[in-house]
Amino acid sequence: MAKKTKAEERRARAAALREAQRKKERRAKALKITGISVAAAAVLGLLGTAIFMEIRSRNIDGVQEYAVGDFSHVEIGDVVDYDQSPPVGGQHWPSWQNCGVYGAPVTPELAVHSMEHGAVWITYDPELPEEEVQALQNFYNPGDYLVISPYEGDMPAPIVASSWGRQIAVDSADDENLSRYVQFYERGTDVPEPGASCSGAISQTAAEVEADLAGGGGAVEDADTDEPAEGAEGTEDEDADADE
């Protein structure tokens, strides 16, 4: 009878141990599921926020979109007849306009090349009030892919921001749609050469470039370009990758 009691005790202890192990496993599983649920909820929350911001950013009033056809290089000094004014893309010079703020008009064929690299070109009427000009210039911080300059050609509004294949026209620098446009399309990735340089090339204004070309074009022709070095093999796209 005593042996039977001890056997029963052993079975009871074994059963208790198994039950404790099952409880431990169920608790660990529950914690794991809870952790996964929390992580999934966090991911979904971030994804939802990103989608909301994407929709909000793209929902910018007044944006016009254009198909850009030929965007090959033309000879330095050639004048391109663009379909839009200011242009939103197209043929351009091998060098680009350095991103930054300019107090005088810049060469469109250079600014278009900057847009090909992902820059936004903010142009404004030369008669724009000084406080508006200053507000536009405040958009720029060192390293930004922005070219800001007055523009002497036809424009649909006093201020126009252009990126590759897109454009928005506004009446005031404090227009929310302008700031959202710049925020969304600066360093654009849906351009022919995303991430290529926006510095190291031309920092002269249009008048200075014209004077340089009239005097032999040394500064302009010696500037950095996307063209292969003489004797080198490769395409424009390969050279753009090298600039990145």
Helices and strands as residue ranges (DSSP letters): H 2-58, E 64-65, E 100-101, H 108-116, E 120-124, H 130-137, E 146-150, E 159-163, E 166-170, H 176-185, H 206-214, H 218-221, H 236-243
